Amino acid sequence: MKRREMLKAASAAALGLSTFPLGHCFGAEPAKRKVLFFTRNVGYYHDVVRRKGEGLSHAEQCLVEICKDEGIEVECSKDGRVFDGDIGGYDAFAFYCNGDLTVPNKEQEPPMTPEGKKRLLGAVAGGKGFVGFHSSCACWRTPGERVANAEKVDPYIAMLGGEFIAHGPQQETSLVVTSHKFPGIRALGIAEGIAFRDEWYAMKNFAKDLHVILVQETRYMKGACYQRPDYPCTWARRQEKGRVFFTSMGHTEEIWTNPFFRAITLAGLTWAVGNVEVDVPPNIDKVTPKASQLTEGAS
């Protein structure tokens, strides 16, 4: 049996036996927090954050639901002008975005201003949290660069900790758990790894101080961009006084209803808003020592 299939079976068994709750899984009554969930896309628009009519998108609805029992209020917006206003009332910012958010899009959603972008980055460095989903690593990509060159990355990418290269076909693959001490991960009841079906991102320009939580295991993956050593999929890092959490998962509607993904998302958000404390020492060189080695197909 392939490793991926073994992890899938183990994940299903853990899900069946586990009693971990999505709400109140971090101990004492949580402090009330507020998160801005920003989902403006430029260029390709991800269906999971596309609104149909006046209601919220699928991912927006799911994040509101995930956070409700933890006392985290989620405000959803596609209006980039929000960053020019008073953002001091938010404890963290969650992004499911794509492209250069300071330029117009076909949906005529107001863009961020360059000053708004600076204010966002300043707020995170000053102590706010940031949570990035999936294509948020494809914002402000390095122009003309297909290889890893961390010296040229946009300040936003430097803050996030990694940059999108490409993706192959959607497929089921395995993720190795490399940080069981991160809040909420231990409660999942999984010792080694999990297996999901999603659209997986090949990435580059990883920050040297990543605390890697989940590793993308590439051994059995299909697609030229994945023919490379294992690399980070989900991580946490500190941006000066701020807390940054990212996962490349989240493309499909199914992944947003997966209990493991929801628990991992809640773990990241709870840490990002400051409701739990944990050290996030760099471990990227230990758990993915060859993460920056790109083959021709991967770059």
C-alpha positions as a LaTeX table, in Angstrom:
\begin{tabular}{lrrr}
\hline
Residue & $x$ (\AA) & $y$ (\AA) & $z$ (\AA) \\
\hline
Met1 & 0.00 & 0.00 & 0.00 \\
Lys2 & 1.37 & 3.40 & $-0.91$ \\
Arg3 & 2.25 & 5.79 & 1.88 \\
Arg4 & $-0.51$ & 8.17 & 0.75 \\
Glu5 & $-3.10$ & 5.44 & 1.08 \\
Met6 & $-1.79$ & 4.47 & 4.51 \\
Leu7 & $-2.06$ & 8.06 & 5.74 \\
Lys8 & $-5.53$ & 8.36 & 4.28 \\
Ala9 & $-6.63$ & 5.27 & 6.18 \\
Ala10 & $-4.99$ & 6.50 & 9.37 \\
Ser11 & $-6.66$ & 9.90 & 8.96 \\
Ala12 & $-10.07$ & 8.29 & 8.53 \\
Ala13 & $-9.52$ & 6.14 & 11.60 \\
Ala14 & $-8.45$ & 9.13 & 13.68 \\
Leu15 & $-11.46$ & 11.10 & 12.47 \\
Gly16 & $-13.77$ & 8.27 & 13.46 \\
Leu17 & $-12.25$ & 7.84 & 16.91 \\
Ser18 & $-11.39$ & 11.41 & 17.77 \\
Thr19 & $-13.64$ & 13.58 & 19.87 \\
Phe20 & $-11.79$ & 16.82 & 19.21 \\
Pro21 & $-14.22$ & 19.72 & 18.87 \\
Leu22 & $-13.81$ & 22.60 & 16.48 \\
Gly23 & $-15.01$ & 25.08 & 19.10 \\
His24 & $-13.44$ & 25.68 & 22.51 \\
Cys25 & $-10.62$ & 23.22 & 21.80 \\
Phe26 & $-7.98$ & 25.47 & 23.29 \\
Gly27 & $-8.89$ & 25.41 & 26.96 \\
Ala28 & $-10.24$ & 28.45 & 28.81 \\
Glu29 & $-12.96$ & 30.74 & 27.55 \\
Pro30 & $-11.31$ & 32.57 & 24.62 \\
Ala31 & $-10.97$ & 36.34 & 24.45 \\
Lys32 & $-13.24$ & 38.04 & 21.94 \\
Arg33 & $-11.33$ & 38.79 & 18.77 \\
Lys34 & $-12.09$ & 40.24 & 15.34 \\
Val35 & $-10.66$ & 39.14 & 11.99 \\
Leu36 & $-10.96$ & 40.82 & 8.60 \\
Phe37 & $-11.32$ & 38.16 & 5.88 \\
Phe38 & $-10.25$ & 39.78 & 2.60 \\
Thr39 & $-11.06$ & 37.78 & $-0.56$ \\
Arg40 & $-10.47$ & 40.06 & $-3.54$ \\
Asn41 & $-8.94$ & 38.28 & $-6.55$ \\
Val42 & $-7.21$ & 39.87 & $-9.54$ \\
Gly43 & $-6.94$ & 37.81 & $-12.71$ \\
Tyr44 & $-8.06$ & 34.25 & $-12.05$ \\
Tyr45 & $-10.94$ & 34.32 & $-9.55$ \\
His46 & $-11.21$ & 31.31 & $-7.27$ \\
Asp47 & $-14.74$ & 29.90 & $-7.19$ \\
Val48 & $-14.58$ & 29.14 & $-3.48$ \\
Val49 & $-14.42$ & 32.89 & $-2.71$ \\
Arg50 & $-16.66$ & 34.08 & $-5.55$ \\
Arg51 & $-19.93$ & 35.49 & $-4.28$ \\
Lys52 & $-23.10$ & 34.45 & $-6.04$ \\
Gly53 & $-25.61$ & 37.20 & $-5.51$ \\
Glu54 & $-25.68$ & 39.19 & $-2.28$ \\
Gly55 & $-24.59$ & 36.38 & 0.03 \\
Leu56 & $-21.13$ & 35.42 & 1.19 \\
Ser57 & $-18.96$ & 32.99 & $-0.75$ \\
His58 & $-18.50$ & 29.38 & 0.33 \\
Ala59 & $-15.14$ & 30.01 & 2.02 \\
Glu60 & $-16.44$ & 33.14 & 3.75 \\
Gln61 & $-19.42$ & 31.26 & 5.15 \\
Cys62 & $-17.16$ & 28.44 & 6.32 \\
Leu63 & $-14.67$ & 30.72 & 8.06 \\
Val64 & $-17.46$ & 32.54 & 9.89 \\
Glu65 & $-18.77$ & 29.16 & 11.06 \\
Ile66 & $-15.32$ & 27.84 & 12.03 \\
Cys67 & $-14.58$ & 30.88 & 14.19 \\
Lys68 & $-17.99$ & 31.37 & 15.79 \\
Asp69 & $-17.55$ & 29.04 & 18.76 \\
Glu70 & $-14.10$ & 30.40 & 19.51 \\
Gly71 & $-15.38$ & 33.92 & 20.02 \\
Ile72 & $-13.69$ & 35.17 & 16.85 \\
Glu73 & $-15.84$ & 37.56 & 14.83 \\
Val74 & $-15.15$ & 37.44 & 11.09 \\
Glu75 & $-15.84$ & 40.47 & 8.92 \\
Cys76 & $-15.71$ & 39.69 & 5.19 \\
Ser77 & $-14.73$ & 42.24 & 2.56 \\
Lys78 & $-13.66$ & 42.55 & $-1.07$ \\
Asp79 & $-13.18$ & 46.32 & $-0.86$ \\
Gly80 & $-9.49$ & 47.21 & $-0.82$ \\
Arg81 & $-10.27$ & 50.65 & 0.56 \\
Val82 & $-10.81$ & 49.07 & 3.97 \\
Phe83 & $-7.04$ & 49.26 & 4.56 \\
Asp84 & $-7.14$ & 53.05 & 4.24 \\
Gly85 & $-9.57$ & 53.26 & 7.15 \\
Asp86 & $-9.26$ & 52.37 & 10.80 \\
Ile87 & $-7.80$ & 48.85 & 10.89 \\
Gly88 & $-6.80$ & 49.06 & 14.53 \\
Gly89 & $-9.95$ & 47.22 & 15.61 \\
Tyr90 & $-8.91$ & 43.99 & 13.87 \\
Asp91 & $-6.80$ & 41.47 & 15.76 \\
Ala92 & $-5.80$ & 39.71 & 12.55 \\
Phe93 & $-6.21$ & 39.77 & 8.79 \\
Ala94 & $-7.07$ & 36.64 & 6.78 \\
Phe95 & $-6.40$ & 36.64 & 3.03 \\
Tyr96 & $-7.70$ & 34.45 & 0.23 \\
Cys97 & $-6.52$ & 36.70 & $-2.57$ \\
Asn98 & $-4.72$ & 36.53 & $-5.87$ \\
Gly99 & $-2.63$ & 38.88 & $-8.01$ \\
Asp100 & $-1.66$ & 42.51 & $-7.54$ \\
Leu101 & $-4.38$ & 43.77 & $-5.24$ \\
Thr102 & $-3.61$ & 47.43 & $-6.01$ \\
Val103 & $-4.86$ & 47.18 & $-9.62$ \\
Pro104 & $-8.47$ & 46.97 & $-10.92$ \\
Asn105 & $-10.18$ & 43.64 & $-11.53$ \\
Lys106 & $-12.98$ & 42.60 & $-13.88$ \\
Glu107 & $-15.43$ & 42.42 & $-11.00$ \\
Gln108 & $-14.89$ & 46.15 & $-10.32$ \\
Glu109 & $-14.10$ & 45.52 & $-6.67$ \\
Pro110 & $-12.23$ & 48.57 & $-5.31$ \\
Pro111 & $-8.48$ & 47.91 & $-5.18$ \\
Met112 & $-6.12$ & 48.45 & $-2.30$ \\
Thr113 & $-4.08$ & 51.62 & $-2.48$ \\
Pro114 & $-0.28$ & 51.44 & $-2.19$ \\
Glu115 & $-0.65$ & 53.25 & 1.13 \\
Gly116 & $-3.24$ & 50.70 & 2.25 \\
Lys117 & $-0.80$ & 47.90 & 1.50 \\
Lys118 & 1.87 & 49.64 & 3.58 \\
Arg119 & $-0.60$ & 50.07 & 6.42 \\
Leu120 & $-1.44$ & 46.34 & 6.32 \\
Leu121 & 2.21 & 45.31 & 6.47 \\
Gly122 & 2.88 & 47.86 & 9.20 \\
Ala123 & $-0.04$ & 46.58 & 11.25 \\
Val124 & 1.23 & 42.98 & 11.07 \\
Ala125 & 4.78 & 44.02 & 11.98 \\
Gly126 & 3.34 & 46.04 & 14.84 \\
Gly127 & 1.63 & 43.06 & 16.44 \\
Lys128 & $-1.46$ & 42.07 & 14.42 \\
Gly129 & $-1.95$ & 38.55 & 13.11 \\
Phe130 & $-2.07$ & 37.42 & 9.49 \\
Val131 & $-3.55$ & 34.19 & 8.10 \\
Gly132 & $-3.06$ & 33.33 & 4.43 \\
Phe133 & $-5.00$ & 30.70 & 2.49 \\
His134 & $-4.04$ & 29.05 & $-0.79$ \\
Ser135 & $-3.54$ & 31.72 & $-3.46$ \\
Ser136 & $-2.54$ & 34.43 & $-1.01$ \\
Cys137 & 1.00 & 33.30 & $-1.85$ \\
Ala138 & 0.34 & 34.40 & $-5.46$ \\
Cys139 & $-0.08$ & 38.08 & $-4.61$ \\
Trp140 & 2.63 & 40.46 & $-5.81$ \\
Arg141 & 4.68 & 37.71 & $-7.41$ \\
Thr142 & 8.31 & 38.32 & $-8.30$ \\
Pro143 & 8.28 & 39.72 & $-11.90$ \\
Gly144 & 10.04 & 37.59 & $-14.49$ \\
Glu145 & 11.42 & 35.17 & $-11.94$ \\
Arg146 & 10.79 & 31.44 & $-12.25$ \\
Val147 & 13.61 & 30.46 & $-9.91$ \\
Ala148 & 14.05 & 31.01 & $-6.21$ \\
Asn149 & 15.48 & 34.43 & $-5.41$ \\
Ala150 & 14.47 & 35.56 & $-1.94$ \\
Glu151 & 16.42 & 38.80 & $-2.34$ \\
Lys152 & 13.92 & 40.11 & $-4.91$ \\
Val153 & 10.60 & 39.24 & $-3.30$ \\
Asp154 & 7.91 & 41.81 & $-2.59$ \\
Pro155 & 7.62 & 42.91 & 1.08 \\
Tyr156 & 4.25 & 41.14 & 1.24 \\
Ile157 & 5.79 & 37.82 & 0.14 \\
Ala158 & 8.64 & 38.33 & 2.62 \\
Met159 & 6.03 & 38.75 & 5.36 \\
Leu160 & 4.04 & 35.69 & 4.25 \\
Gly161 & 7.11 & 33.45 & 4.00 \\
Gly162 & 6.73 & 31.80 & 0.58 \\
Glu163 & 5.74 & 32.39 & $-3.05$ \\
Phe164 & 3.64 & 30.49 & $-5.59$ \\
Ile165 & 5.29 & 28.99 & $-8.69$ \\
Ala166 & 2.71 & 26.74 & $-10.36$ \\
His167 & 0.29 & 23.89 & $-9.74$ \\
Gly168 & $-0.50$ & 20.61 & $-11.41$ \\
Pro169 & $-3.73$ & 18.58 & $-11.57$ \\
Gln170 & $-5.89$ & 18.25 & $-8.47$ \\
Gln171 & $-4.99$ & 15.03 & $-6.71$ \\
Glu172 & $-4.92$ & 13.26 & $-3.40$ \\
Thr173 & $-1.57$ & 13.51 & $-1.67$ \\
Ser174 & $-0.05$ & 13.18 & 1.77 \\
Leu175 & 1.09 & 15.84 & 4.20 \\
Val176 & 3.56 & 15.06 & 6.96 \\
Val177 & 2.93 & 16.60 & 10.39 \\
Thr178 & 6.15 & 18.19 & 11.67 \\
Ser179 & 4.88 & 20.30 & 14.60 \\
His180 & 2.70 & 18.45 & 17.06 \\
Lys181 & 3.12 & 21.19 & 19.66 \\
Phe182 & 1.35 & 23.84 & 17.59 \\
Pro183 & $-2.02$ & 24.64 & 19.24 \\
Gly184 & $-4.75$ & 22.33 & 18.03 \\
Ile185 & $-2.54$ & 19.95 & 16.06 \\
Arg186 & $-2.09$ & 17.49 & 18.91 \\
Ala187 & $-5.86$ & 17.34 & 19.37 \\
Leu188 & $-6.28$ & 16.02 & 15.83 \\
Gly189 & $-5.20$ & 12.56 & 16.93 \\
Ile190 & $-2.78$ & 12.03 & 14.04 \\
Ala191 & 0.80 & 10.98 & 14.68 \\
Glu192 & 2.51 & 11.12 & 11.30 \\
Gly193 & 0.45 & 12.70 & 8.57 \\
Ile194 & $-2.82$ & 13.13 & 6.70 \\
Ala195 & $-4.00$ & 12.76 & 3.12 \\
Phe196 & $-6.22$ & 15.21 & 1.24 \\
Arg197 & $-7.44$ & 15.90 & $-2.27$ \\
Asp198 & $-6.91$ & 19.51 & $-3.29$ \\
Glu199 & $-5.09$ & 21.72 & $-5.78$ \\
Trp200 & $-1.54$ & 21.72 & $-4.44$ \\
Tyr201 & 0.87 & 24.59 & $-4.97$ \\
Ala202 & 4.52 & 24.30 & $-5.89$ \\
Met203 & 6.29 & 27.11 & $-4.04$ \\
Lys204 & 9.61 & 28.88 & $-3.67$ \\
Asn205 & 11.33 & 31.74 & $-1.82$ \\
Phe206 & 10.70 & 30.31 & 1.61 \\
Ala207 & 11.66 & 32.47 & 4.57 \\
Lys208 & 14.52 & 31.01 & 6.58 \\
Asp209 & 12.62 & 31.28 & 9.85 \\
Leu210 & 9.56 & 29.19 & 8.98 \\
His211 & 8.13 & 26.96 & 11.67 \\
Val212 & 6.83 & 24.24 & 9.36 \\
Ile213 & 3.66 & 22.49 & 10.53 \\
Leu214 & 2.75 & 20.39 & 7.47 \\
Val215 & 5.15 & 19.23 & 4.75 \\
Gln216 & 4.14 & 18.59 & 1.13 \\
Glu217 & 5.29 & 15.04 & 0.40 \\
Thr218 & 6.09 & 14.95 & $-3.30$ \\
Arg219 & 7.12 & 11.33 & $-3.81$ \\
Tyr220 & 3.90 & 10.11 & $-5.44$ \\
Met221 & 2.59 & 13.36 & $-6.91$ \\
Lys222 & 1.72 & 13.74 & $-10.57$ \\
Gly223 & 2.89 & 16.83 & $-12.45$ \\
Ala224 & 6.25 & 18.25 & $-13.44$ \\
Cys225 & 6.10 & 21.07 & $-10.90$ \\
Tyr226 & 6.07 & 18.56 & $-8.04$ \\
Gln227 & 9.15 & 16.63 & $-9.14$ \\
Arg228 & 11.34 & 18.05 & $-6.40$ \\
Pro229 & 12.20 & 17.39 & $-2.76$ \\
Asp230 & 9.54 & 17.84 & $-0.10$ \\
Tyr231 & 8.74 & 21.44 & 0.86 \\
Pro232 & 6.54 & 23.34 & 3.35 \\
Cys233 & 2.76 & 23.38 & 2.88 \\
Thr234 & 1.62 & 24.96 & 6.15 \\
Trp235 & 3.68 & 27.09 & 8.53 \\
Ala236 & 3.86 & 29.80 & 11.16 \\
Arg237 & 6.40 & 32.56 & 11.63 \\
Arg238 & 6.87 & 35.83 & 13.48 \\
Gln239 & 6.95 & 39.12 & 11.56 \\
Glu240 & 8.58 & 41.39 & 14.11 \\
Lys241 & 5.81 & 41.62 & 16.75 \\
Gly242 & 3.17 & 40.00 & 14.52 \\
Arg243 & 2.13 & 36.38 & 13.97 \\
Val244 & 1.83 & 34.92 & 10.47 \\
Phe245 & 0.17 & 31.60 & 9.58 \\
Phe246 & $-0.16$ & 30.19 & 6.06 \\
Thr247 & $-1.55$ & 27.07 & 4.43 \\
Ser248 & $-1.51$ & 26.38 & 0.71 \\
Met249 & $-4.68$ & 24.30 & 1.07 \\
Gly250 & $-8.16$ & 25.61 & 0.36 \\
His251 & $-8.91$ & 25.45 & $-3.37$ \\
Thr252 & $-11.98$ & 23.19 & $-3.34$ \\
Glu253 & $-15.29$ & 23.55 & $-1.56$ \\
Glu254 & $-14.83$ & 20.05 & $-0.13$ \\
Ile255 & $-11.61$ & 20.99 & 1.65 \\
Trp256 & $-13.42$ & 23.78 & 3.51 \\
Thr257 & $-15.83$ & 21.25 & 5.01 \\
Asn258 & $-13.09$ & 18.73 & 5.89 \\
Pro259 & $-12.84$ & 18.49 & 9.70 \\
Phe260 & $-9.04$ & 18.30 & 9.66 \\
Phe261 & $-8.69$ & 21.38 & 7.46 \\
Arg262 & $-11.16$ & 23.26 & 9.63 \\
Ala263 & $-9.29$ & 22.30 & 12.80 \\
Ile264 & $-5.95$ & 23.34 & 11.28 \\
Thr265 & $-7.49$ & 26.63 & 10.16 \\
Leu266 & $-8.88$ & 27.27 & 13.62 \\
Ala267 & $-5.50$ & 26.44 & 15.17 \\
Gly268 & $-3.78$ & 29.00 & 12.94 \\
Leu269 & $-6.37$ & 31.71 & 13.54 \\
Thr270 & $-6.45$ & 31.16 & 17.30 \\
Trp271 & $-2.68$ & 31.56 & 17.46 \\
Ala272 & $-2.63$ & 34.51 & 15.05 \\
Val273 & $-5.12$ & 36.55 & 17.10 \\
Gly274 & $-3.18$ & 35.86 & 20.30 \\
Asn275 & $-5.65$ & 33.60 & 22.12 \\
Val276 & $-2.93$ & 30.98 & 22.67 \\
Glu277 & 0.81 & 31.21 & 23.19 \\
Val278 & 3.41 & 28.91 & 21.70 \\
Asp279 & 6.97 & 29.27 & 20.49 \\
Val280 & 7.45 & 28.84 & 16.74 \\
Pro281 & 11.20 & 28.24 & 16.37 \\
Pro282 & 12.51 & 27.86 & 12.80 \\
Asn283 & 12.60 & 24.22 & 11.71 \\
Ile284 & 12.57 & 24.48 & 7.91 \\
Asp285 & 16.21 & 23.41 & 7.56 \\
Lys286 & 15.53 & 20.34 & 9.68 \\
Val287 & 12.22 & 19.08 & 8.28 \\
Thr288 & 12.58 & 20.21 & 4.63 \\
Pro289 & 16.34 & 20.70 & 4.14 \\
Lys290 & 16.05 & 20.64 & 0.33 \\
Ala291 & 12.93 & 22.80 & 0.00 \\
Ser292 & 14.67 & 25.34 & $-2.22$ \\
Gln293 & 16.03 & 22.81 & $-4.68$ \\
Leu294 & 13.93 & 23.20 & $-7.81$ \\
Thr295 & 14.14 & 20.92 & $-10.81$ \\
Glu296 & 13.60 & 22.33 & $-14.30$ \\
Gly297 & 9.98 & 21.21 & $-14.27$ \\
Ala298 & 9.37 & 22.66 & $-10.83$ \\
Ser299 & 10.58 & 26.13 & $-11.72$ \\
\hline
\end{tabular}
